[in-house]
Amino acid sequence: MKHLKYLLVAIIPILLAGCWDSQENWRMLYVYGVGIDYIENEYRIYVQVVSFGNTAKTGQINQDLMQSEVGYSTGKTVDDAFANLYNSVDERLFLGHLTTLIFSEDLLKSGNMNEILNTFTRYTDTRYQTWIYATDKPIEEFFLETPILRKSITLTKLANPLNTYEQNSFIEPVNIRKLIIQLNEPNHLAKIPYITIKEVWNTEKGFDPAFVIEGVALITPKEFKGYLLKDDAKGLQYLTGETITTYLTTSIDGHDFTFVNRNLRLKITPITKGNNAKFQIEVSVTSTLSSFELNLSYKDLEKQIEEEIKKEILRTYKKGLELNSDVYRLSEILYRKKLKLWKNTEKDGRIPLSEDSIDVHVTVDKLKSGRSMFKDTLNEYP
């Protein structure tokens, strides 16, 4: 027993030594966002480090506490740029909280997307849930803006795109995982949310710029196709299973109406004949009209909604064709359901498409009139 005590005394210090090389939280700088530009065959990175001193607070944050700083570095590769940045930091950079990646238009045009994704996915600390954005604006500006009411910088739209997506599902957020899947599988076209900064909000001290998502950037692993912005991108919201809420504004008899659409259901069926394929796109929604003054029938309203949604779907599709892009990933549908025909017709993962390749059918499953006091205003079917 006496020898056992001596043995335990000798072993315990060895076991405790396993914690001696751990990193203390206060001795690290936390990277929250990274922006990458590519100019004259050189990568330019912008690295945002944040202070989490205000993160857990539910009330007013300490405005005197600096929330973030942005570091800048260049290099022949992304790793080289980070290595050069390490020379200017006081503490270890920790990438485990990386939430946002912003790519410049010049980077998208470089054709180096696979190299970029490989770099970040091979860092042991990074995660596949990091949100991806594209822009043609100066990247540094996005990391210096603060949220509305100057809340914690970790609550920006870029860091939490799903927070408002339920209220308006205009552009589906994309993370590293989704981007890799889109680039690796037919048709090898990815849609990255396009962001800009606009003076939308105002305060007693002047305008408070905010992040705005206006559309998507279309890219392949080696090529930048262009942008689909604003009205040209509205059809995308009906061709994804992630959509929660959409808004449709149209004019009837000289009066403007806004419909709120939910419960979206989508079905795409390839119809083949020989070596040709067409796609039947079926979309159904539940619509709500909250306020109106005209005496309107359900039938007229439903017809108007169905026609306008169809127009938006066709407009986005045609704009995609102008950019030589299969924006609805119809090539993937054929790849999944008619593999033999896909093999006979595909080129670089994409099948030939024309304006006649899709047939769109839109159905309003249910039309609601909002509050019960408006129900009598909507005429039932005769």
Secondary structure, DSSP 8 states (H G I E B T S, - for coil): -HHHHHHHHHHHHHHHGGGTT---GGGEEEEEEEEEEEETTEEEEEEEEE-TTTTT-SS---TTS--EEEEEEEESSHHHHHHHHHTT-SSEEE-TT--EEEEEHHHHHHT-HHHHHHHHHHSTT--TT-EEEEESS-THHHHH---GGG--GGGSTTT-THHHHTT--SS---BHHHHHHHHHSTT--EEEEEEEEEEEEEETTEEEEEEEEEEEEEE-SS-EEEEEEGGGGGGGGGS-TT---EEEEEEETTEEEEEEEEEEEEEEEEEEETTEEEEEEEEEEEEEE----S-EEHHHHHHHHHHHHHHHHHHHHHHHHHTT--TT-HHHHHHHH-HHHHHHH-BTTB----GGGEEEEEEEEEEE-SSGGGGGGEE---
